[in-house]
């Protein structure tokens, strides 16, 4: 691919947005490549987690490619936003765990891209913001919806309406990010978390992700019903039998990939 790199390391994939000269700006081509990469990784048995980061130490993604956006009309802007929604949908419905490793500024589309991931680790020099109103527009890749769900409606409105940028410590305080590390430790910490995830039952991880995400848009009781159904369904899997047998035998479970193929993304993550 032209703008991103995908490196495989056992059960972990690392996607690096590699446009360091323009602070990894998020163009329509970058989004398209990320969609293609996400779809391709979904089919790789043995893969458990994806770490998403930016090249260099200055930027995760500094924002959308303004040079590209400036000339857009309604149709072009709608297409760009729709592609971002498609990428977010791939990540939301993925059987894999996506970890954002924010290694520098994450502004506009960069902040939105991080918000698509299952959780966010940041370096201590990271900065976050949704400055779109300074350009006469609003977030168009999910920021108005995902930011409010993560930090609360009042704080989301404050950040979006002011366009203010916040540092990693403030992002941690308002729970925009889940942990902050020294710059040199960030990727190692993300890999360590991914390795711990990889030891667990892959179908259970996928089902937990599905139920959590779907429950955000449902009443509590309906979410509990979905959880019960998923919980019971897992008792029909070899993963459940292996996991519990290993626990009783006081050994490490050996989850196999064969059964994952019987639980494709479309089946596990279909909508009601």
C-alpha positions in Angstrom: 0.0 0.0 0.0 1.1 3.6 -0.7 0.3 5.3 2.6 0.2 2.6 5.3 2.4 -0.2 6.4 1.1 -3.5 7.9 3.6 -5.5 10.0 2.6 -9.0 11.3 4.0 -10.3 14.6 2.4 -13.6 15.4 -1.1 -12.8 16.7 -0.6 -9.1 16.4 -0.7 -6.7 13.4 0.7 -3.2 13.5 -0.8 -0.7 11.1 1.3 2.4 10.7 0.0 5.4 8.8 3.2 6.4 7.0 2.8 10.0 5.7 5.3 11.5 8.2 6.1 14.6 6.0 2.5 15.7 6.2 2.1 14.5 9.8 0.2 11.4 8.7 -2.7 13.5 7.4 -5.8 11.5 6.7 -6.7 11.6 3.0 -9.4 9.7 1.2 -6.6 7.4 -0.1 -5.4 6.7 3.5 -9.0 5.9 4.5 -9.5 3.5 1.6 -6.2 1.7 2.4 -7.3 1.4 6.0 -10.6 -0.1 4.9 -8.8 -2.6 2.7 -6.3 -3.5 5.4 -9.1 -4.0 8.0 -10.9 -6.4 5.6 -7.8 -8.3 4.8 -6.7 -8.7 8.4 -10.2 -10.0 9.4 -9.5 -13.1 7.3 -6.2 -14.0 8.8 -6.6 -16.9 11.3 -4.3 -16.7 14.2 -4.5 -12.9 14.3 -6.0 -11.5 17.6 -5.3 -7.8 17.8 -4.4 -4.8 15.7 -2.3 -1.8 16.9 -2.9 1.4 14.9 -0.3 4.1 15.1 1.4 6.9 13.0 4.9 7.1 11.6 7.4 9.2 13.6 7.0 10.8 17.0 5.2 14.0 16.1 1.8 12.8 14.9 -0.6 9.9 15.1 -2.7 11.7 12.6 -2.6 15.5 12.6 -6.0 15.7 10.9 -7.7 15.4 7.6 -5.9 16.4 4.4 -7.2 20.0 4.2 -5.6 20.5 0.8 -7.8 17.7 -0.5 -10.9 18.8 1.4 -10.9 22.5 0.4 -12.3 22.0 -3.0 -15.0 19.5 -2.0 -18.6 20.2 -2.6 -21.6 18.5 -0.9 -21.2 15.2 -2.8 -17.5 14.9 -2.3 -17.8 15.7 1.4 -20.5 13.2 1.8 -18.4 10.5 0.1 -15.4 11.3 2.4 -17.5 11.1 5.5 -19.2 7.9 4.3 -15.8 6.3 3.8 -14.9 7.2 7.3 -18.1 5.6 8.6 -17.3 2.5 6.6 -13.9 2.3 8.2 -15.4 2.7 11.7 -17.9 0.0 10.9 -15.2 -2.4 10.0 -13.4 -1.7 13.3 -16.7 -1.9 15.3 -17.7 -5.2 13.8 -14.2 -6.7 13.7 -13.6 -9.9 15.6 -10.2 -8.4 16.4 -9.3 -6.0 19.2 -8.1 -2.6 17.8 -5.7 -0.6 20.0 -4.9 3.0 19.1 -1.3 3.9 20.0 -1.4 7.7 19.8 2.2 8.8 19.5 1.8 12.5 18.9 -1.0 14.9 17.8 -4.4 13.4 17.1 -6.5 16.2 15.8 -9.7 16.2 13.8 -9.9 13.0 11.8 -6.9 11.7 13.9 -8.8 12.0 17.1 -11.8 10.4 15.4 -9.7 7.6 14.1 -8.5 6.9 17.6 -12.0 6.9 18.9 -13.0 4.2 16.5 -10.6 1.8 18.2 -11.5 -0.4 21.2 -9.2 1.4 23.5 -6.6 4.2 23.3 -3.1 4.3 24.7 -1.2 7.6 24.3 2.3 8.8 24.7 2.9 11.6 27.2 3.5 14.1 24.3 0.2 13.3 22.6 -2.3 16.0 22.0 -6.0 15.7 21.1 -8.7 18.0 19.7 -11.6 18.4 17.3 -10.8 21.8 15.7 -13.1 21.5 12.7 -15.2 24.5 13.7 -12.2 26.7 13.2 -12.4 25.7 9.5 -16.2 26.3 9.3 -17.2 22.7 9.5 -17.9 20.0 12.1 -16.3 16.6 12.7 -17.3 14.3 9.9 -15.7 10.9 10.7 -17.7 10.2 13.8 -16.5 12.8 16.3 -19.8 14.2 17.3 -21.1 10.8 18.2 -18.1 8.8 19.5 -16.6 11.7 21.6 -19.8 12.2 23.5 -20.1 8.5 24.2 -16.6 8.4 25.6 -16.3 11.6 27.6 -19.9 12.7 28.2 -22.0 15.1 26.3 -21.0 18.3 28.1 -17.2 17.8 27.7 -17.7 16.7 24.1 -19.6 19.9 23.3 -16.9 22.0 25.0 -14.1 20.4 23.0 -16.0 20.5 19.7 -17.5 24.0 20.1 -14.2 25.6 21.2 -11.9 23.6 19.0 -9.4 23.5 21.9 -6.5 21.1 22.0 -5.8 19.2 25.2 -2.7 17.3 26.3 -2.4 13.6 27.2 -2.8 14.2 30.9 -6.1 16.1 30.4 -7.2 13.4 27.9 -6.6 10.8 30.6 -8.4 12.8 33.2 -11.6 13.1 31.1 -11.2 9.4 30.0 -10.6 10.2 26.4 -7.6 7.9 26.6 -7.2 4.8 28.7 -3.5 5.0 29.6 -0.5 7.3 29.1 3.1 6.2 28.8 6.5 7.6 28.0 7.0 8.0 24.3 9.6 5.2 24.2 7.3 2.8 26.0 4.0 3.3 24.1 4.3 0.6 21.4 5.7 -1.9 23.9 2.8 -1.3 26.2 0.3 -1.7 23.4 2.0 -4.9 22.3 2.0 -6.3 25.8 -1.7 -5.6 26.1 -2.3 -7.3 22.7 -0.3 -10.3 23.8 -2.4 -10.7 26.9 -5.5 -10.5 24.8 -4.1 -13.1 22.4 -3.9 -15.6 25.2 -7.7 -15.5 25.7 -10.5 -17.3 23.9 -10.8 -15.6 20.5 -14.5 -16.2 20.0 -15.2 -15.0 23.6 -13.3 -11.8 22.9 -15.3 -11.3 19.7 -18.6 -11.9 21.4 -17.7 -9.6 24.3 -16.8 -6.8 21.9 -20.1 -7.3 19.9 -22.3 -7.3 23.0 -20.6 -4.3 24.5 -20.8 -2.3 21.3 -24.5 -3.2 20.6 -25.4 -2.5 24.2 -24.4 1.2 24.0 -27.5 1.9 21.9 -30.0 -0.3 23.8 -31.8 -0.2 27.1 -30.1 -2.0 29.9 -32.5 -5.0 30.0 -32.2 -5.6 26.2 -28.4 -5.5 26.6 -28.6 -8.0 29.4 -30.7 -10.3 27.2 -28.0 -10.1 24.4 -25.4 -10.9 27.0 -27.3 -14.0 28.2 -27.7 -15.2 24.7 -24.0 -14.7 23.9 -22.9 -16.3 27.2 -25.0 -19.4 26.6 -23.9 -19.7 22.9 -20.3 -19.9 23.9 -21.0 -23.1 25.8 -21.4 -24.7 22.4 -17.8 -23.9 21.4 -14.6 -25.9 21.8 -13.0 -22.8 23.2 -15.3 -23.0 26.3 -14.5 -26.7 26.7 -10.8 -26.1 26.4 -10.7 -23.0 28.6 -12.5 -24.6 31.5 -10.7 -27.9 31.2 -7.4 -26.1 31.2 -8.4 -24.1 34.3 -9.3 -27.3 36.2 -6.1 -28.9 35.1 -4.1 -25.8 36.1 -2.5 -25.4 32.7 -2.5 -22.7 30.0 -5.4 -23.2 27.5 -4.6 -23.9 23.9 -7.2 -22.2 21.8 -7.3 -23.2 18.2 -8.1 -21.3 15.1 -10.2 -23.9 13.3 -13.4 -22.9 15.1 -12.9 -19.2 14.5 -13.5 -19.9 10.8 -17.0 -21.0 11.7 -17.7 -17.7 13.4 -17.0 -15.1 10.6 -17.5 -11.4 11.3 -20.7 -11.3 9.4 -22.2 -14.0 11.6 -20.9 -12.8 14.9 -21.5 -9.2 14.3 -24.7 -9.1 12.3 -27.2 -6.5 13.3 -30.7 -7.2 14.7 
